[in-house]
Amino acid sequence: MIDNLILGFQTALTLENVLWCFVGVLLGTVIGLLPGLGSTTGVAVLLPITFTLEPVTALIMLAGIYYGAQYGGTITSVLISTPGEAASVVTTLDGYQMATRGRAGAALAISAIGSFIAAIISLALLIALAPPLADVALQFGPVEMFAIMILGLVIVVTFQGGAFVRGAMMAVAGLLVATVGISPGTSEERFTFGNINLLSGIPFVEVMIGLFALGEVLYQIRMGAAKPIRARFKDMVITRKDVTSSMPAILRGSGIGFGLGILPGAGSTLASFMAYGIERRVSRNRAQFGKGAIEGVASPESANNAAANANFVPTLALGIPGGATTAVLLGAFTIFGLQPGPLLFETQPDLVWGLLVSFFIGNVLLLVLNLPLAPVFAQMLRIPYGYLYPIIMLTSLVGAYSVSNNMFSVWLVFVFGLLGYLLKEFDLPSAPFVLGLVLGPLFEKSLVQTSAIGQGDLTVVFRSPIALTVFALAVAAVVLPKVVAMLRSRRRRTKVDAS
Amino acid sequence: MKSRITAAAIAVVSVAALASCSSAAGQPTSPDGGFQPSDVRIVVPFAAGGGSDTSGRAIASALEDTTGATITVENREGGSGAVGYSYFLSQEGNGNYLLASETALLALPLTTEVDFDYTTFTPIMKLGDDYTLMVVPADSEFETCTDVVDAARSDGVVAAVSGAVSLDEVVFTLIEQDQDVEFDRVPFEGGSEVIAGLLGGQVEVGSLNPSEVLGQLESGDLRALCALSDERYQYEELADIPTAIEQGIDVSFAQFRGFIAPGGITDEAREYWIAAAKEFAESDAYTTYIEENLMQANAVYADEFVDYLEQNSADLEAVVGK
């Protein structure tokens, strides 16, 4: 173990590797920042330029892009309510509220701190326990994943509190839109109207850009004459109190993120939503959620970073990608002539440990980079909207086009931009819609697989103890708040009666 | 109005220029009068990092060496390859475009409404064949593929497939037709998910490309029962695996990898790429690509490739056209 770490440091701490790690996290931050360019696209696009590097160096840089993007995705979520990554969608809820109250700097700083702590915790777990954790992850087959998807949707729908029906409506709408394209399982075309661009479904990157970036711009234009947010420098800097009050949220977020991140397929988007949903229930400051609670930024940001790192558990220990970006990274392994699989730890110890240690270095670099820059980025809000909005629109549309070099993506952004505007106008939440869209295909796939395993008999879900536990949590998430509320009101009533 | 006149004028001039060009020299030519490529693009209809991408990049760098032209890889993914192939369709007649092709070229026209099939394009070269191995978890009771078939006949066997027109779906259907049994299928997306399902014990058997599963075979987490190929593999790691045919199951089916040019290109361009392809097959780059991906080297060109596609397409149709 110690030997391995020493080997890792020897590999990762060469000047060249530290340099490329820095290049990776810097590029990652920028990629996360740009709407449309997510970490998956970023890694895929930059993969060819690493072909001339040593495999270790190349992978260190590519991985840097991946977790760097998790930091960068936050910045636009907070500042202009435009998530750069699906995993940062939920950060817009409280992050943007903080920004409108002049606390953008604090929001960005806590997200950097939370991401850093989450990264360190999850890396320690990854280094110490990757192989046994991978075995645990394998216990989550289709039936268990089906249960997790249900839990995820339930938590997201219920976290809107009083707006339960609105949240549910939007999540279902997202699930419905997710049915467009070739169906998982049967490979039949659905709702494609003969358009080949729709065969692979409605891509959520374009939807996100439309709903959030374009939708927000349209809405602000309609509101008219919005003034730039006036922020005093005092409010821009994070206080000690901000950090201490966020600590429980960061730790819980890290735990949830790591737990979901090791499961192949669940990914950091679900983790960030779940962490936020749970934090909204258990946080001491829950009343402030949705109105600019710093815990509402700390928890999803820690969760998505922990999940991004935990994704490497199945990737490195089994050769099974945990998510879309790690799938591209695994592809990179084969391009460099490395055979991913359970033997990677034994056959390529310097590569694996060097890569893992480089995560530490990369996260330190990101913290050093992001913490002082947070108030600086926040100054962007001083740009008059007359200049800011055209820039947002331009980068959004270019971003959408760059996803697949296809004008179709741009038209999609316009369609969903209009939808985003209408949703804001009617006060309907767009976050559950995005989660529905992201989870839709996974949810359907696990449902089809579960029914295939049970051969049409759905009681198969009750034979898995893990699935039963997860279902119980889902039921509790719906029922408990109601029961608690009922008990409280009864107690109050009995008190009143008694007096 | 004015701009329309200008546009018309430009069109007339450019047509005239083109005409004078062609009367003078015909197609863009090399000194010896043949086709000379410039700024070549090779379309990969799948995302960067996958098997198609690997083969596209291998082809691109090898052809760069043999032709001296600059060859850029363009990933145009989506719709299980349909987006990339349909984009390629719009390059008809353009000898500077190539596409890294695989079984989707045959499967898509059979299952989805697309405007192309293999006759729409100009097939140049098939690099080789990628067969599958029938694999089970290490602690499985099955020792041979015959055991699996017998169990399917009596108790039923849960088999993982990675899509409705995937290579493994075809293989399982061929076994079903040959042996008159039926497997219970659980659909996954891609080979790595199938591996996770096998390791987690959610499915009993899977059929995977050797390159996808070698890591697990070497670590002993999965075992290969038989190779669904005509002959045993020559590779040291795979040479001990008997073929299904040896075990009395007359099934062998491979995914091909190759490259094609758009339809309607000139004979010179076609001949040029065929010659370049033949040179590629002689190179070390070719051997490295085939060996790293544990494929069976089986290069065929042009008309022979078309014959192969015709046969393979008929086989596929028998499976998915039910």
Chai-1 contact restraints between the chains, C-beta under 6 A:
chainA,res_idxA,chainB,res_idxB,connection_type,confidence,min_distance_angstrom,max_distance_angstrom,comment,restraint_id
A,A44,B,A48,contact,1.0,0.0,6.0,A-B,restraint_1
A,L47,B,A48,contact,1.0,0.0,6.0,A-B,restraint_2
A,L138,B,L199,contact,1.0,0.0,6.0,A-B,restraint_3
A,L138,B,G200,contact,1.0,0.0,6.0,A-B,restraint_4
A,G141,B,G200,contact,1.0,0.0,6.0,A-B,restraint_5
A,G141,B,Q202,contact,1.0,0.0,6.0,A-B,restraint_6
A,G185,B,P187,contact,1.0,0.0,6.0,A-B,restraint_7
A,T186,B,A164,contact,1.0,0.0,6.0,A-B,restraint_8
A,S187,B,A164,contact,1.0,0.0,6.0,A-B,restraint_9
A,I196,B,G79,contact,1.0,0.0,6.0,A-B,restraint_10
A,I196,B,A82,contact,1.0,0.0,6.0,A-B,restraint_11
A,I196,B,V83,contact,1.0,0.0,6.0,A-B,restraint_12
A,I196,B,S86,contact,1.0,0.0,6.0,A-B,restraint_13
A,L199,B,G79,contact,1.0,0.0,6.0,A-B,restraint_14
A,L199,B,A82,contact,1.0,0.0,6.0,A-B,restraint_15
A,S200,B,G78,contact,1.0,0.0,6.0,A-B,restraint_16
A,S200,B,G79,contact,1.0,0.0,6.0,A-B,restraint_17
A,P264,B,A196,contact,1.0,0.0,6.0,A-B,restraint_18
A,G319,B,G215,contact,1.0,0.0,6.0,A-B,restraint_19
A,I320,B,S192,contact,1.0,0.0,6.0,A-B,restraint_20
A,I320,B,I195,contact,1.0,0.0,6.0,A-B,restraint_21
A,I320,B,A196,contact,1.0,0.0,6.0,A-B,restraint_22
A,P321,B,S192,contact,1.0,0.0,6.0,A-B,restraint_23
A,V328,B,G49,contact,1.0,0.0,6.0,A-B,restraint_24
A,G331,B,G49,contact,1.0,0.0,6.0,A-B,restraint_25
A,G331,B,G50,contact,1.0,0.0,6.0,A-B,restraint_26
A,A332,B,G49,contact,1.0,0.0,6.0,A-B,restraint_27
A,Q339,B,L214,contact,1.0,0.0,6.0,A-B,restraint_28
A,Q339,B,G215,contact,1.0,0.0,6.0,A-B,restraint_29
A,P340,B,G215,contact,1.0,0.0,6.0,A-B,restraint_30
A,G341,B,G215,contact,1.0,0.0,6.0,A-B,restraint_31
A,G341,B,Q216,contact,1.0,0.0,6.0,A-B,restraint_32
A,P342,B,S219,contact,1.0,0.0,6.0,A-B,restraint_33
A,P342,B,D221,contact,1.0,0.0,6.0,A-B,restraint_34
A,L343,B,E218,contact,1.0,0.0,6.0,A-B,restraint_35
A,L343,B,S219,contact,1.0,0.0,6.0,A-B,restraint_36
A,Q449,B,V186,contact,1.0,0.0,6.0,A-B,restraint_37
A,A452,B,V186,contact,1.0,0.0,6.0,A-B,restraint_38
A,I453,B,V186,contact,1.0,0.0,6.0,A-B,restraint_39
